[in-house]
Structures are given as structure tokens and as C-alpha cells.
Amino acid sequence: MIYEFVYKGETKSVELKDNRIVTFGAGHEQIEVEYLPDGRIMMRAGGLTKELHAATNGDKTYVDIDGILFEFGTPSAEINGVSGGGAVLTDPSKVFAPMPGKIVKVMVSVGDTVEPKKHLVILEAMKMENIIVAKAKGTVTAVNCAVGERVDTDTPIIELEVAE
């Protein structure tokens, strides 16, 4: 199955060959994804190993790699003439909750400058606290959530003016 996403203005593709191996991008770099018995998901490429975090909500799957959230949606009928699916790198100017939950702490205010991976909000979901981070450098333009508020995945909880 082929998935396509946009990263830094370029369209990239990922081919899922089985449950563990994917081919990523034009260079066909092999990336191994391993599901560990303790529930963790590890990704290996060359000598680099990263832990992935994934959550599903309805027809969307969210994968977090080092604080950058990838959103995978319902597969489209065709991409570049090949049957497959679609994926989109989420807009870095809008920060969404990866799953429905309750806001425990808001760590930024309108006007604050943030860097990638800066802690923005703590969300409690499934009895776990999840730290939501910035995906890009920018200035906070809106805080659309408050402590104690329940949020869903379809409305941005933080909005940024992304710096170039």
C-alpha cells in the first residue's frame, strides 16, 4: 500500500511492504518498524533508532516521532496511478490534540515565542498525561483551550504564526 504526504513543500511517499518493513521516499531507504511485546513501537533506519507513539481516532491515525505529529487519514482510491492511501503532515501552525481528552495544564499564552518540541499543553487521555509540543518555531496567536476543558481532535487547541 502506498501512502503520500507533504513535508516542507515536497510530496513524499511511503510503501508498506508488510507489517514491519516500509520503503520511504525516492531513495528507497529501508525503514524497519518493530512492535515490541511491551507495546512500544520502534523504528530503525541505518544506525538510528526512534520510538514511535501512535493513536487512532475514528478513521484517522496519529503517529508522533520526536514531537512531530503525522496524521494518516482514510486511504484515497489512487495516488500517482497506484492504489494506496493518503497521509498528510499536519499543518505546523495548528496544534491539535492527538486524541480526545481533558486539558490539565496550558504552558503558553498568546504572544509567546516557541521553538520546535516546546511543551505547549498537557492533555489527560486514557488515564495518561500527554505533553503536546510545538512542531515549528513561531509565535502563539491563539490558545483555544483552558484547564479542565475537554477537547477533541478536530479543533486546534493552539495556533501559531510559523517563523520562516
Buried (B, 14 or more C-beta within 10 A) or exposed (E): EBBBBEEEEEEBBBBBEEEEEBBBEEEEEEBEBBEEEEEEBEBEBEEEEEEBBEBEBEEBBBBBEEBBBBBBBEBBEEBEEEEBBBBBBBBBBBBBBBBBBBBBEBBBEEEBBBEBBBBBBBBBBEEEEBBBBBBBBBBBEBBEBEEEEEBEBEEBBBBBEBEE
